């Protein structure tokens, strides 16, 4: 897995490019990233509540951050 998917996901999240985020969801090989994007986009388009939307947003951002940090640490140990 390359960090390019995580970089793209972060960029699309920060700039609100939901269509590009949807394309990334379909094309990525990271199943967990795909699921987190799916949950966020569903919450965004069909909000149950503001808290649920914010929670899915935070979960996606946390996962992206975790994946980028983990990948950085792997690169440093090589």
C-alpha positions in Angstrom: 0.0 0.0 0.0 1.4 3.4 -0.9 0.8 6.5 1.1 -0.6 8.2 -2.0 -4.1 7.0 -1.2 -3.9 8.4 2.3 -2.5 11.7 1.0 -5.3 11.9 -1.6 -7.9 11.1 1.0 -6.6 13.8 3.3 -6.5 16.4 0.5 -10.0 15.5 -0.6 -11.3 15.7 3.0 -9.7 19.1 3.6 -11.0 20.6 0.4 -14.4 19.0 0.4 -13.9 17.2 -2.9 -16.5 14.5 -2.3 -16.7 13.2 -5.8 -12.9 12.5 -5.9 -13.2 10.9 -2.5 -15.9 8.6 -3.8 -13.6 7.6 -6.7 -10.8 7.0 -4.3 -13.1 4.8 -2.2 -13.7 2.5 -5.2 -10.1 2.4 -6.4 -8.1 2.0 -3.1 -6.8 -1.4 -2.1 -7.2 -0.5 1.6 -10.5 -2.0 2.6 -10.6 -0.2 5.9 -10.0 3.2 4.2 -12.7 2.4 1.7 -15.2 1.5 4.5 -14.4 4.7 6.5 -14.9 6.8 3.3 -18.1 5.1 2.6 -19.4 5.7 6.1 -18.5 9.4 6.0 -20.0 10.0 2.6 -23.2 8.3 3.6 -23.4 10.3 6.8 -22.7 13.5 4.8 -25.4 12.9 2.2 -28.0 11.3 4.6 -27.3 12.7 8.0 -28.9 11.1 11.0 -27.6 13.8 13.2 -24.8 16.3 13.3 -23.0 14.3 16.0 -23.0 11.2 13.7 -21.6 13.2 10.8 -18.9 14.7 13.0 -18.1 11.3 14.4 -17.6 9.6 11.0 -15.5 12.6 9.9 -13.3 12.3 12.9 -13.0 8.5 12.5 -11.9 8.9 8.9 -9.4 11.6 9.7 -8.0 9.6 12.6 -7.6 6.5 10.4 -5.8 8.6 7.7 -3.5 10.1 10.3 -2.8 6.7 11.9 -2.0 5.1 8.5 0.3 8.0 7.5 2.2 7.8 10.8 2.5 4.0 10.6 3.8 4.2 7.1 6.3 6.9 8.1 7.6 4.7 10.9 8.0 1.7 8.6 10.0 3.8 6.2 12.3 4.9 9.0 13.0 1.4 10.2 14.1 0.2 6.7 
